[in-house]
Amino acid sequence: MKPGATFGVMAGGDTAAADSVARVDHVRVTGDGSDDGEREPSDEFEGDALDGCRWDAVVRYDGSKVAVADGELRITTQPGDINAGNNDDPRNFVLQTAPEGDWVVETRFKAPLVHRWQLAGLIAYGDDDNYVKADVLAKNAPGAALNLGGRARLGEGRPVRQRRQPSARARRLDRVGLLVPAAREGGQHVPGLGQRRRGDLDAAGRPVTNDAALTKVGLMAIGPEQETPVTVAFDWFRLTTESEPEPTVDVEVTASARCLAGKAYLALRATNADEAPVAITLTTPFGSKEFGAVEVGANAYQSFASRATAFEAGTATVTATLGDVTTEIEVPYDAVSCG
């Protein structure tokens, strides 16, 4: 088939023939076999069209209002809403099948919203009555000064009780995130708006429960009651299923066995390579030593006397604490004989 060619189903007949109905049972399209259809869930939107293998659960697709260009997914807002009982079929929920287990989705976008209630953001979706979404929206009347805000919402328009007001970063439409453990009976869903703080997404709402199966997740931009449509440009969509690595305290540790005046000693040194003062405890078979606040770049050092002329190889322990994070490091040392 030539590039750009189209194909489909048609029925025709001679003008003199009686009208009849052609019934098509199905249409199958088989590719060249080089693409198995498997995709990673995250999308940087680097192509020139929406990837239907990745975005396999789009709701009410309207291709005339969706484009992929210049590294962005662009959705032009259209009327329609799913707030409370006002379900009037909003278009272009760009969704994919949600993975099993817990997962986190994030996006960054530019949204030149102009008046109420235009909105854009992320949605975990079961149907028009069952969802959890985090979005930014315009709240001003047409022609009035622009008033933007962040919002977390449950299905049927129920608001999520705010833990804090969304940050100024979110109000500038810079980033929005939604933390949603997989739907299950009694499952918890945590909408988030704003930036990451020390690796954690700044949660806008308290955890909420939605027993419905939220089997799809993705992006949306709509314009309920809009007079002027706008185009929202999503830079990327990222979904992760692996747990974040546990935080650790960064210390550099050395141990050395030595002789002094015919006696065996074990010297232990721990240097603070983190970004704030660290409490350090050095523990050996010959004693322990605590240091309350070792400054950045400084070290905790102690030479422990064995009170013997030799000792076997073994392991010492360094415990470092910064805030509520504690890291324990096992440090091997060599045998020594001073006799």
C-alpha positions, 0 to 999 in steps of 0.5 A, spaced: 500 500 500 502 506 498 504 511 503 498 515 505 493 511 502 486 509 505 482 503 506 475 501 508 468 498 507 464 500 501 457 497 497 455 499 491 450 497 485 448 499 478 442 504 478 437 500 475 438 494 480 433 494 486 436 497 493 439 492 497 443 492 504 450 489 504 452 486 511 459 486 514 461 482 519 468 484 521 474 487 518 481 485 520 487 488 518 494 484 519 500 488 519 507 486 516 508 482 523 514 487 525 510 490 531 507 486 536 503 492 539 506 492 546 508 499 549 511 502 555 505 506 558 509 512 558 509 517 552 514 523 550 509 524 544 515 524 540 511 522 533 506 525 529 500 521 531 497 518 537 499 511 538 493 507 538 497 501 541 499 505 547 492 509 548 488 503 547 482 506 551 480 513 549 473 515 550 469 519 545 475 520 540 475 526 536 481 526 531 479 533 529 481 536 536 487 531 537 494 532 534 501 530 536 507 535 534 513 538 536 514 533 542 507 535 545 500 532 545 495 537 543 488 537 545 483 542 543 477 543 548 470 542 547 464 542 551 461 537 555 462 535 562 462 529 567 460 533 573 455 530 578 449 528 574 451 533 568 454 527 564 454 530 557 459 526 553 465 530 553 470 528 548 477 526 547 479 522 554 486 520 552 486 514 556 490 507 556 489 501 560 491 501 567 496 496 569 495 491 575 498 493 582 500 500 585 502 505 580 503 513 579 502 517 573 504 524 572 504 529 566 506 537 565 502 541 560 501 548 558 494 550 558 492 557 556 485 557 559 481 563 559 474 562 562 470 557 567 470 551 567 475 550 562 480 544 565 485 540 564 489 534 567 489 527 569 484 522 570 483 515 573 477 512 569 472 507 570 466 510 567 463 517 567 460 516 574 466 513 577 473 516 576 478 520 580 481 526 577 486 532 578 486 538 574 487 545 574 481 550 571 479 557 570 474 559 575 472 566 572 466 568 568 468 570 560 471 577 560 473 577 567 480 577 570 483 570 569 482 566 576 486 559 576 485 554 581 487 546 582 482 541 584 481 534 586 475 530 584 471 524 585 466 521 581 459 524 580 462 531 582 464 529 589 470 534 591 476 531 595 477 534 601 483 539 600 489 537 605 492 544 602 491 549 597 495 547 591 502 550 590 503 556 586 507 552 581 500 548 580 497 555 579 502 556 573 499 550 570 506 547 570 505 540 573 500 536 575 500 529 578 495 523 580 497 518 585 492 512 584 493 505 587 490 500 583 482 500 584 480 494 589 475 494 595 476 499 600 482 502 595 485 508 597 486 514 592 490 520 593 490 526 588 496 530 587 497 537 585 504 541 584 511 539 585 515 534 588 518 535 594 524 531 596 522 525 591 514 525 593 508 528 590 505 534 593 498 531 595 492 536 594 487 532 597 486 526 603 486 519 601 479 517 598 476 511 597 472 509 590 470 501 590 469 502 582 474 499 578 478 504 575 481 501 569 483 506 565 488 512 566 490 518 562 489 525 560 483 530 559 482 537 557 475 539 556 471 546 556 464 545 559 460 552 558 466 555 554 465 560 549 472 560 546 476 553 545 483 553 547 488 548 546 492 544 551 499 542 550 501 536 554 509 535 554 509 528 557 505 523 560 509 518 565 507 512 569 511 508 574 509 501 577 516 500 581 516 502 588 521 508 589 527 506 592 528 507 600 531 514 602 538 513 605 543 517 609 549 518 605 556 516 609 562 514 607 566 509 611 572 506 612 575 501 617 582 499 619 586 494 623 593 497 626 598 496 632 599 501 637 604 499 643 604 492 641 596 492 642 591 491 636 586 497 635 580 498 630 580 505 627 573 506 624 571 513 620 565 515 617 564 521 613 558 525 612 557 526 604 549 528 605 546 535 605 545 536 612 548 534 619 548 527 621 547 523 627 552 517 627 554 511 631 560 507 631 559 500 633 565 494 634 566 488 638 570 492 642 565 498 644 561 503 641 561 511 640 556 516 638 556 523 635 550 527 635 551 532 629 556 531 624 557 536 619 557 536 612 564 534 610 566 532 617 567 525 620 566 521 626 572 517 628 574 513 633 580 508 635 577 502 639 582 498 643 581 491 643 586 490 649 589 484 646 595 483 641 591 480 636 584 479 633 580 476 627 577 479 621 570 481 623 565 486 621 563 493 624 557 497 624 556 504 622 549 507 623 547 514 620 541 518 622 538 524 618 531 526 620 526 520 620 531 516 615 536 511 618 541 507 614 546 502 617 552 500 614 556 493 615 564 495 614 568 489 614 575 489 617 581 485 617 585 480 622 591 483 625 596 480 630 601 485 634 605 480 637 
